[in-house]
Amino acid sequence: MGEEEQEQQQKQQTLQESVACEPSNLRQAIEVISSLISLSHSIKVFIVKWQLIRNKLEELNSGLMAVENCDSCENLALSSLIAAILVTVDECYDLARRCVDFSYSGKLLMQSDLDVLSTKFDRHVKNLTEIYSAGVLSQGFAIVVSRPGLNACKDDMRFYIKDLLTRLKIGDTEMKRQALANLHEVVVAEDDKYVKIIVVEVTEIVNILVNFLDSQDAVIQEEAAKVVSVVSGFDLYKSVLIGAGVIGPLIRVLESGNDLGKEAAARSLQKLTENSDNAWSISAHGGVTALLKICSSVESRGEVIGPACGVLRNLVGVEEIKRFMVEEGAISSFIRLARSKDEVVQINSIEFIQNIASGDESIRQIVIREGGIRALVRVLDPKSSFSSKAREISLRAIEKLCFSSLSAISILMNYGFMDELLYFLRKGEVSVQELALKVAFRLCGTSEETKKAMGNAGFMPEFVRFLDAKSFDVREMAAEALSSLLSIPRNRKRFVQDDRNIGFVLQLLDQQEETNSGNKKFLLSILMSLTSCNSARRKIASSGYLKNIEKLAEAEVSGAKRLVRKLSTNRFRSMLSGIWHS
């Protein structure tokens, strides 16, 4: 044994004896490590190796701080470890000074010494973990590091996260629970800052979180799932969670966790499947079956069903998974959920029905056969308490599912859809009202019978009312829809009965600034349809707006010259100029 090695052993033995009777040596170890960390920042050589050593020093320091109130004299293993740590820190100080002063003899030798030093610190961290795991560290002994205030510097935030990491690794059950709760608190309050530290800098936490999802302790499992749910909301970090193997544990939480854990796991999976990239991974771990079970169970809470529906909605784009869902009876389950009083459940289930039937006639028929149309129309009942958002989603789903089939439209009408659509055109909130107009516009183009029914129901006065709306798109849509309805003779007669209608259309045409606007084209189309009715033709020809129509014809506005020619019957020829002879 060389003199240097004997000297090191003697130094360690002396420190052991000192520490065994002096608890203050724990504070000394914390202070010298903190000082060494500061010194390491001034080192300009072997930067990567010193960064690794500094990371280990910070982890070790956090662990020692966590038991600063523990009487180290009561545990010989801890006393011995502190002694060993002080010896290694002394060695590290020596190497740090030589690196700062560039007084080392050779690069290769120094690199070797730093590698040995890094290994020693690794061993100290492992030994400290084992001591804590044996029960030395408990909540009663642990010093709680205060959470940094708002706008704290990044170093303080990083130190706090590393302290939580130590507690997650080596604390008892209660300490782990509290550390996870604190972690969830900071990622929610200042999500992007702390999440970045967790995922990019203190990366070990991600693996610990994934492992905790399989914890036998329900609270630890739940708290871990809540943190994962927050992290999974960041597109930049989803791949890190996937790489850590988070899918399988999340599905196991769905299968056997408590309600809050299941809710957090479902929310995580909903975020992780937003682009369907992870669909097959969900399926491979039995996730589709687990999710369908949640959605079909009458015992499941709405807070769990909502995001579970959302996950399945995200997965229907994969043909094989979609077929499996249909075979498992998913459609009837989701039609039942479309009647839910829980808005999230209702909206996600309606979107699921719409997505699974989109572009697939056989599934669309199953939806209709299982009562899907009736369930969607019930959401629109003005007497119900469903939200405006749910009604918007339902209107969109009805449009997607029904408007390509006359038989489906017939079913819609039998359930009173037209009356409810008209109600929202008249009295709906702005967002629902505009969507109702779009749906009514689409409905006009489905069949002649539908146009007749809409005319009888009273849609034309509502379309007239929208002709001078603030929104250009709304005005144009209303004009086109009205033009479509006026292609039916019975509707034209009804329209002309109100003297104000023709005058209003002519007035709007006169107010149009752009010569060739789309709205002007449809207003002219409305007037053109009305010319087949004698009384309407007389009113137009004798109105004070005729010259405006002639000017439009001279300007070659689409439809204007044709309208002038239509008006120029033998009876009215003398009233008009000769521009149509040009």
Summary of the structure (lengths in Angstrom):
residues: 582
radius of gyration: 37.4
end to end distance: 118.8
largest distance: 128.4
contacts: 1899
relative contact order: 0.03
helix: 76%
strand: 0%
